[in-house]
């Protein structure tokens, strides 16, 4: 039974409570990723009892990934220190690891 199995697991992300404005974008994923995403959403619901959208989960996972990326954090700090106001202008000069 799934619930019994889930009792032994720990979800890497905490309960999501963000209510920032949403900006719509379109992105495509491989079917195998979407299948895994649906399974993770099921685990999240079993763990916290909350429904979560695919977009919320993807945003949370990507945010945690970017927060843990030391080079990206250095880039953001340099961008902030230089007074850059838009990510578009700064991202064109970013020379860190690409294609992650």
C-alpha positions as CSV (number, residue, x, y, z in Angstrom):
1,X,0.0,0.0,0.0
2,X,1.3,3.5,-1.0
3,X,0.5,5.1,2.4
4,X,2.5,2.5,4.3
5,X,5.5,3.0,2.0
6,X,5.2,6.8,2.2
7,X,5.5,6.7,6.0
8,X,9.1,5.7,5.5
9,X,10.0,8.6,3.1
10,X,10.9,12.2,3.5
11,X,10.0,14.7,0.8
12,X,12.9,17.0,0.0
13,X,10.8,20.1,-0.3
14,X,8.8,21.6,2.5
15,X,5.2,22.7,2.4
16,X,4.8,25.4,-0.2
17,X,3.1,28.6,0.8
18,X,4.1,31.2,-1.8
19,X,1.4,33.5,-3.1
20,X,3.5,35.7,-5.4
21,X,1.9,36.9,-8.6
22,X,2.0,34.3,-11.4
23,X,3.6,35.0,-14.8
24,X,2.5,32.5,-17.4
25,X,5.1,30.8,-19.6
26,X,5.0,27.7,-21.9
27,X,7.6,24.9,-21.6
28,X,7.7,21.3,-22.8
29,X,9.0,18.2,-21.0
30,X,9.7,14.6,-21.9
31,X,6.8,12.2,-21.1
32,X,9.0,10.3,-18.6
33,X,9.6,13.6,-16.6
34,X,5.9,14.4,-16.6
35,X,5.2,10.8,-15.3
36,X,7.7,11.3,-12.5
37,X,6.3,14.8,-11.7
38,X,2.8,13.3,-11.3
39,X,4.2,10.7,-8.9
40,X,6.0,13.4,-6.9
41,X,2.8,15.4,-6.7
42,X,1.1,12.2,-5.3
43,X,3.9,11.9,-2.7
44,X,3.5,15.5,-1.8
45,X,-0.2,15.2,-1.3
46,X,0.3,12.0,0.8
47,X,2.9,13.8,2.9
48,X,1.2,17.2,3.5
49,X,-2.5,16.5,2.6
50,X,-2.4,19.5,0.2
51,X,-3.0,19.6,-3.6
52,X,-0.2,21.1,-5.5
53,X,-0.1,22.1,-9.2
54,X,2.7,21.0,-11.5
55,X,3.7,24.6,-12.0
56,X,4.1,25.1,-8.2
57,X,6.2,22.0,-7.8
58,X,8.4,22.8,-10.8
59,X,8.9,26.4,-9.4
60,X,9.8,25.1,-5.9
61,X,12.3,22.5,-7.2
62,X,13.9,24.9,-9.6
63,X,14.1,27.6,-6.9
64,X,15.8,25.1,-4.5
65,X,18.2,24.1,-7.3
66,X,19.1,27.7,-8.2
67,X,19.5,28.6,-4.5
68,X,22.0,25.7,-4.1
69,X,24.0,26.7,-7.2
70,X,27.0,28.6,-5.9
71,X,28.0,30.0,-9.3
72,X,24.5,31.2,-9.9
73,X,24.4,32.9,-6.5
74,X,27.7,34.6,-7.2
75,X,26.3,35.8,-10.5
76,X,23.2,37.2,-8.8
77,X,25.4,38.9,-6.2
78,X,27.6,40.4,-8.9
79,X,24.5,41.5,-10.8
80,X,23.1,43.2,-7.7
81,X,26.4,44.8,-6.8
82,X,26.8,46.2,-10.3
83,X,23.3,47.8,-10.1
84,X,21.9,45.7,-12.9
85,X,18.1,46.2,-13.0
86,X,17.0,43.5,-15.4
87,X,17.9,39.9,-15.8
88,X,17.7,40.1,-19.5
89,X,20.7,42.4,-19.9
90,X,22.7,40.5,-17.2
91,X,21.9,37.1,-18.5
92,X,23.4,37.9,-21.9
93,X,26.8,38.5,-20.3
94,X,26.7,35.5,-17.9
95,X,29.5,33.1,-18.7
96,X,28.9,30.5,-16.0
97,X,28.0,26.9,-16.6
98,X,25.4,26.7,-19.4
99,X,23.0,23.9,-20.5
100,X,22.6,22.4,-17.0
